[in-house]
Amino acid sequence: MDKIIYKIAPRSLWRKAEAQGMFDGAPVDLADGYIHFSTASQARETAARHFAGQDDLVLVAVDADLLGEALKWDVSRGGALFPHLYAPLRMDAVLRVADLPLGRDGIHVFPDDVT
């Protein structure tokens, strides 16, 4: 499985999590009982499908190996495996946080290393 997984989150929600020292999840995560993540190859579709038109987002890169057994790979849309964390996200597993702005075309602009 992918070593680096990604969480897209509103900047304000992520800054609150940083201040608390852990991320419990966005409202959709709390409702579903796990934190939704995407692989690099899934992140663009996730942004388009669930965050269309939203600005002021961040892309959080997480070391999947540090999440232990709380990270599960569940079958989701189209039979693809998506990473889901069944625990709060600890900040020590976060590799980096990058802005995820909207381009002029209305599509999110990802860092070059997220393909």
CYANA upper distance limits for C-alpha pairs under 8 A (distance plus 0.5 A):
  2 ASP  CA     39 THR  CA      7.15
  2 ASP  CA     64 ALA  CA      7.82
  3 LYS  CA     63 ASP  CA      6.44
  3 LYS  CA     64 ALA  CA      5.65
  3 LYS  CA     65 ASP  CA      6.71
  4 ILE  CA     39 THR  CA      7.57
  4 ILE  CA     40 ALA  CA      8.15
  4 ILE  CA     61 ALA  CA      6.85
  4 ILE  CA     62 VAL  CA      6.00
  4 ILE  CA     63 ASP  CA      5.44
  4 ILE  CA     64 ALA  CA      6.08
  5 ILE  CA     37 PHE  CA      6.81
  5 ILE  CA     38 SER  CA      6.22
  5 ILE  CA     39 THR  CA      5.32
  5 ILE  CA     40 ALA  CA      7.11
  5 ILE  CA     61 ALA  CA      6.37
  5 ILE  CA     62 VAL  CA      5.82
  5 ILE  CA     63 ASP  CA      7.15
  5 ILE  CA     64 ALA  CA      6.66
  5 ILE  CA     83 PRO  CA      7.99
  6 TYR  CA     37 PHE  CA      5.87
  6 TYR  CA     38 SER  CA      5.65
  6 TYR  CA     39 THR  CA      6.55
  6 TYR  CA     40 ALA  CA      7.41
  6 TYR  CA     43 ALA  CA      7.49
  6 TYR  CA     59 LEU  CA      7.02
  6 TYR  CA     60 VAL  CA      5.92
  6 TYR  CA     61 ALA  CA      5.25
  6 TYR  CA     62 VAL  CA      6.53
  7 LYS  CA     36 HIS  CA      7.46
  7 LYS  CA     37 PHE  CA      5.46
  7 LYS  CA     38 SER  CA      7.04
  7 LYS  CA     59 LEU  CA      6.31
  7 LYS  CA     60 VAL  CA      5.52
  7 LYS  CA     61 ALA  CA      7.24
  7 LYS  CA     62 VAL  CA      8.29
  8 ILE  CA     37 PHE  CA      8.24
  8 ILE  CA     47 ALA  CA      7.87
  8 ILE  CA     57 LEU  CA      7.28
  8 ILE  CA     58 VAL  CA      6.31
  8 ILE  CA     59 LEU  CA      5.26
  8 ILE  CA     60 VAL  CA      6.81
  9 ALA  CA     13 LEU  CA      7.31
  9 ALA  CA     14 TRP  CA      6.82
  9 ALA  CA     26 ALA  CA      7.80
  9 ALA  CA     57 LEU  CA      6.06
  9 ALA  CA     58 VAL  CA      6.00
  9 ALA  CA     59 LEU  CA      7.17
  9 ALA  CA     60 VAL  CA      8.21
 10 PRO  CA     14 TRP  CA      6.81
 10 PRO  CA     56 ASP  CA      6.67
 10 PRO  CA     57 LEU  CA      4.89
 10 PRO  CA     58 VAL  CA      6.67
 11 ARG  CA     15 ARG  CA      6.58
 11 ARG  CA     56 ASP  CA      6.27
 11 ARG  CA     57 LEU  CA      5.51
 11 ARG  CA     58 VAL  CA      6.04
 12 SER  CA     16 LYS  CA      6.80
 13 LEU  CA     17 ALA  CA      6.88
 13 LEU  CA     26 ALA  CA      7.93
 14 TRP  CA     18 GLU  CA      6.73
 14 TRP  CA     23 PHE  CA      7.82
 14 TRP  CA     58 VAL  CA      8.18
 15 ARG  CA     19 ALA  CA      6.80
 16 LYS  CA     20 GLN  CA      6.82
 17 ALA  CA     21 GLY  CA      6.47
 17 ALA  CA     22 MET  CA      5.76
 17 ALA  CA     23 PHE  CA      5.27
 17 ALA  CA     24 ASP  CA      8.02
 18 GLU  CA     22 MET  CA      6.77
 18 GLU  CA     23 PHE  CA      7.84
 18 GLU  CA     91 MET  CA      7.69
 21 GLY  CA     90 ARG  CA      7.40
 21 GLY  CA     91 MET  CA      6.54
 22 MET  CA     88 PRO  CA      6.93
 22 MET  CA     89 LEU  CA      6.06
 22 MET  CA     90 ARG  CA      5.32
 22 MET  CA     91 MET  CA      6.12
 23 PHE  CA     88 PRO  CA      6.07
 23 PHE  CA     89 LEU  CA      5.44
 23 PHE  CA     90 ARG  CA      7.16
 23 PHE  CA     91 MET  CA      8.14
 24 ASP  CA     30 LEU  CA      7.96
 24 ASP  CA     35 ILE  CA      8.11
 24 ASP  CA     87 ALA  CA      8.03
 24 ASP  CA     88 PRO  CA      5.11
 24 ASP  CA     89 LEU  CA      6.93
 25 GLY  CA     29 ASP  CA      5.67
 25 GLY  CA     30 LEU  CA      6.42
 25 GLY  CA     34 TYR  CA      8.11
 25 GLY  CA     35 ILE  CA      6.07
 25 GLY  CA     88 PRO  CA      7.62
 25 GLY  CA     89 LEU  CA      8.41
 26 ALA  CA     30 LEU  CA      6.79
 26 ALA  CA     35 ILE  CA      8.15
 27 PRO  CA     31 ALA  CA      6.66
 28 VAL  CA     32 ASP  CA      6.64
 29 ASP  CA     33 GLY  CA      6.45
 29 ASP  CA     34 TYR  CA      5.74
 29 ASP  CA     35 ILE  CA      5.27
 29 ASP  CA     36 HIS  CA      6.73
 30 LEU  CA     34 TYR  CA      6.98
 30 LEU  CA     35 ILE  CA      7.88
 33 GLY  CA     86 TYR  CA      7.36
 34 TYR  CA     84 HIS  CA      6.47
 34 TYR  CA     85 LEU  CA      5.84
 34 TYR  CA     86 TYR  CA      5.09
 34 TYR  CA     87 ALA  CA      7.24
 35 ILE  CA     84 HIS  CA      5.99
 35 ILE  CA     85 LEU  CA      5.44
 35 ILE  CA     86 TYR  CA      7.04
 35 ILE  CA     87 ALA  CA      8.02
 35 ILE  CA     88 PRO  CA      8.15
 36 HIS  CA     82 PHE  CA      8.34
 36 HIS  CA     83 PRO  CA      7.19
 36 HIS  CA     84 HIS  CA      5.49
 36 HIS  CA     85 LEU  CA      7.28
 37 PHE  CA     82 PHE  CA      7.27
 37 PHE  CA     83 PRO  CA      5.77
 37 PHE  CA     84 HIS  CA      6.29
 37 PHE  CA     85 LEU  CA      8.13
 38 SER  CA     42 GLN  CA      5.88
 38 SER  CA     43 ALA  CA      5.78
 38 SER  CA     46 THR  CA      7.72
 38 SER  CA     82 PHE  CA      6.53
 38 SER  CA     83 PRO  CA      6.67
 39 THR  CA     43 ALA  CA      6.52
 39 THR  CA     82 PHE  CA      7.78
 39 THR  CA     83 PRO  CA      7.94
 40 ALA  CA     44 ARG  CA      8.38
 40 ALA  CA    114 VAL  CA      5.68
 40 ALA  CA    115 THR  CA      6.09
 41 SER  CA    114 VAL  CA      7.88
 41 SER  CA    115 THR  CA      6.08
 42 GLN  CA     46 THR  CA      6.72
 43 ALA  CA     47 ALA  CA      6.64
 43 ALA  CA    114 VAL  CA      8.44
 44 ARG  CA     48 ALA  CA      6.71
 44 ARG  CA    108 HIS  CA      8.18
 44 ARG  CA    110 PHE  CA      8.29
 45 GLU  CA     49 ARG  CA      6.40
 46 THR  CA     50 HIS  CA      6.24
 46 THR  CA     51 PHE  CA      7.82
 47 ALA  CA     51 PHE  CA      5.33
 47 ALA  CA     52 ALA  CA      6.80
 47 ALA  CA    108 HIS  CA      7.57
 48 ALA  CA     52 ALA  CA      5.37
 48 ALA  CA    107 ILE  CA      7.69
 48 ALA  CA    108 HIS  CA      8.17
 52 ALA  CA    106 GLY  CA      8.42
 52 ALA  CA    107 ILE  CA      7.99
 53 GLY  CA    102 LEU  CA      7.81
 53 GLY  CA    106 GLY  CA      6.73
 53 GLY  CA    107 ILE  CA      7.95
 54 GLN  CA    102 LEU  CA      7.99
 55 ASP  CA    100 LEU  CA      8.04
 55 ASP  CA    101 PRO  CA      6.33
 55 ASP  CA    102 LEU  CA      6.45
 56 ASP  CA     99 ASP  CA      8.04
 56 ASP  CA    100 LEU  CA      7.57
 56 ASP  CA    101 PRO  CA      6.95
 57 LEU  CA     99 ASP  CA      6.78
 57 LEU  CA    100 LEU  CA      5.71
 57 LEU  CA    101 PRO  CA      7.16
 58 VAL  CA     97 VAL  CA      6.95
 58 VAL  CA     98 ALA  CA      6.02
 58 VAL  CA     99 ASP  CA      5.06
 58 VAL  CA    100 LEU  CA      5.46
 59 LEU  CA     97 VAL  CA      6.21
 59 LEU  CA     98 ALA  CA      5.69
 59 LEU  CA     99 ASP  CA      6.67
 59 LEU  CA    100 LEU  CA      6.36
 60 VAL  CA     94 VAL  CA      7.45
 60 VAL  CA     95 LEU  CA      8.14
 60 VAL  CA     96 ARG  CA      6.54
 60 VAL  CA     97 VAL  CA      5.04
 60 VAL  CA     98 ALA  CA      7.01
 61 ALA  CA     94 VAL  CA      6.46
 61 ALA  CA     95 LEU  CA      5.93
 61 ALA  CA     96 ARG  CA      5.86
 61 ALA  CA     97 VAL  CA      6.79
 62 VAL  CA     93 ALA  CA      6.07
 62 VAL  CA     94 VAL  CA      4.96
 62 VAL  CA     95 LEU  CA      5.87
 62 VAL  CA     96 ARG  CA      7.86
 63 ASP  CA     67 LEU  CA      7.85
 63 ASP  CA     93 ALA  CA      5.89
 63 ASP  CA     94 VAL  CA      6.84
 63 ASP  CA     95 LEU  CA      6.90
 64 ALA  CA     68 GLY  CA      8.25
 64 ALA  CA     71 LEU  CA      8.03
 64 ALA  CA     93 ALA  CA      8.04
 66 LEU  CA     93 ALA  CA      6.22
 67 LEU  CA     71 LEU  CA      6.41
 67 LEU  CA     85 LEU  CA      8.24
 67 LEU  CA     89 LEU  CA      8.35
 67 LEU  CA     93 ALA  CA      7.48
 70 ALA  CA     85 LEU  CA      6.07
 70 ALA  CA     86 TYR  CA      5.52
 70 ALA  CA     87 ALA  CA      6.50
 71 LEU  CA     83 PRO  CA      7.08
 71 LEU  CA     84 HIS  CA      6.17
 71 LEU  CA     85 LEU  CA      4.94
 71 LEU  CA     86 TYR  CA      6.77
 72 LYS  CA     83 PRO  CA      6.25
 72 LYS  CA     84 HIS  CA      5.83
 72 LYS  CA     85 LEU  CA      6.82
 72 LYS  CA     86 TYR  CA      8.01
 73 TRP  CA     81 LEU  CA      6.03
 73 TRP  CA     82 PHE  CA      5.79
 73 TRP  CA     83 PRO  CA      5.05
 73 TRP  CA     84 HIS  CA      6.70
 74 ASP  CA     81 LEU  CA      5.71
 74 ASP  CA     82 PHE  CA      5.88
 74 ASP  CA     83 PRO  CA      6.90
 74 ASP  CA     84 HIS  CA      7.39
 75 VAL  CA     79 GLY  CA      5.92
 75 VAL  CA     80 ALA  CA      6.00
 75 VAL  CA     81 LEU  CA      5.02
 75 VAL  CA     82 PHE  CA      6.81
 76 SER  CA     80 ALA  CA      5.98
 76 SER  CA     81 LEU  CA      6.50
 76 SER  CA     82 PHE  CA      6.81
 85 LEU  CA     89 LEU  CA      8.05
 89 LEU  CA     93 ALA  CA      7.93
 90 ARG  CA     94 VAL  CA      7.97
 98 ALA  CA    111 PRO  CA      8.08
100 LEU  CA    108 HIS  CA      6.64
100 LEU  CA    109 VAL  CA      6.44
100 LEU  CA    110 PHE  CA      6.58
101 PRO  CA    108 HIS  CA      6.04
101 PRO  CA    109 VAL  CA      6.15
101 PRO  CA    110 PHE  CA      8.36
102 LEU  CA    106 GLY  CA      5.90
102 LEU  CA    107 ILE  CA      5.89
102 LEU  CA    108 HIS  CA      4.78
102 LEU  CA    109 VAL  CA      6.38
103 GLY  CA    107 ILE  CA      5.88
103 GLY  CA    108 HIS  CA      6.25
103 GLY  CA    109 VAL  CA      6.31
110 PHE  CA    114 VAL  CA      6.97
